[in-house]
Amino acid sequence: MKNYKKILLSIASATLLLFIGMMVISYVSIIRPIRVQMWAGKQYIDALTPERILELTVWSDELLLKNQGNKNEVVPVDVPQELIEAKVLTVEVRPPSQVIISWIGGLDHTAILLDQDPDTGLYTVLAIYNDEEEKIIWPMSDQKVQVPL
């Protein structure tokens, strides 16, 4: 009977160690890279100057103009080198009025949404830090909003 308990205890211990090892591996291989991407996006967004935001809106105008014929279709575009260096993973054009610069997508996402008003041509720029935290950064405001992507 004692041998049976030792075997059972050994199996339980091995299972627990395997579970802990899997948790560590999942953190290192999945969760940590997501956090790094989100942090990089937040740093870039928080460092944006009004001049840089205006440059992004001019670039967005060019992208939207090029993709006018793709109404209601998501169009991925090449990420410029400057944004690659800022760890941006994707840039999507969503005609007729949106450009999304993303550091991470999926369940948690960090992005900049440039949304052009079709009547005035003016932009609202939304910083999306994660599922809970978003704010309008252009025109300048501290207003928090909830906008689904």
N, C-alpha and C positions, 0 to 999 in steps of 0.2 A: 504494500500500500504506500510506503514512503517513496518508493521509486516512481510510482504513478504521480504523486504530488510534485516531485522534482521535475519530471518531464512536463507536466502541466504548467508549472511555474516558469520553466525555461521557454516554453512556447509563448506564454503570455509576455514574458520579458522581451523576447525576440520580436514579437508583434508590435509592442510598444516602441521599441527602438526603431523598427522599420517605419512606423507611423511618424515618429519625430523626424527621422531622416527625410521622409517624403515632404514634410512640411517645410523643412529647411531648403530642400531643393526647389520646391515650388516658389518659395519667397525669392530665392536668388535668381531663378530663371524666368519667373513671370512677374511677380509683384514689384520687385525692385526696378526693373527696366521701365515699367509703367510709371512708377513714381519719379524716376529720373526724367522721363519725357514730360510729365506734368510740371515738374519743377522748372525745366528749361523753358517751357512755354510761358509759365507765370513770370519768370525773370524777364523774358523778352517783352511780354505785354506790359509789365510794370515800368519798363524802361522806355516805352514809346514816347516820343516827343510829338507835339502838334505837327511839326514839319514832317516827321516820318509818317504820321497818320495820313497827312495830305498826299505824300508820295504813294502810299498804298491805295488811296482812293483813285489817283490818276491811273495807276497800274490796273486797278479793278475796272475802270472805264474802258481801258484798252481790251482787257479780257472779255468783258461783256459785249463790246462792239464786235470783236472777232467771232463770238459765239451767238449772235443774235438769232440765227436760224435754228438753233437747238432749243427752242422753247420747252420748258418743263422737263429738261433732260439734264442730268448731272454730267458735267464734262470735266474729267481730270486733266490737269495741265502740268507741264514740267515745272518742278520747283526750282526757282532761281538759286544760284550758288550762295548768295547772301543768306537766303532763308534756310538752305541746307546746313550752312554753318551754325544757324540758330536752332538746329535739330528739328526743323519742320519736316514732317513726313509726307503730307499731301496738300495740294491746292486744288480745290474744286470750284468750277464755275457752275452756278445754278441760274441759268437765264430765266427770266429776263432781268433779274435785279440783285443777285447775291453772289458773293465770292467768299469762300471759306478757306482759311489758312489753318491747318490742323497739326498739332503736335502728337496727339493721341486721339483715337476714335473708339467707338464701341461703348461699353458700359460706362466707363469714365472717359471723359473727353476734355481736352484743352484746346481751344481754338479762338480765332478771331473771325467774327462774322461781319462782313461789310455788306450792308443792305442799302441799296439805292432806291430812293423814293422815285417812282416812275413819273410823277407829275413835276417835281422840282429838280430832279437830278442830284439832289443833296444826299449825303450818306449819313446813316447811323452806323456806328461801329460798336459792336458788342464784344466784350471780352468774356469768354466762357472759360472759367478756371476748372470747374468740375460740375457734377450734377446739381450741386447746391448753391454754387456761387457764380453769379454772372453780374456784369454791370456794363452800362453804357459808358464808353470812353470817348465817344465823339458823337454829337457835340459834347463838350466837356460837361460832366455831370457826375454826381455821386449816387445817382438813383439806381437801386437794385431792381432787376426785372427777372421774370421767368419766361423764357422763350424756348419752346421745344425745337430741336434740330431734326 
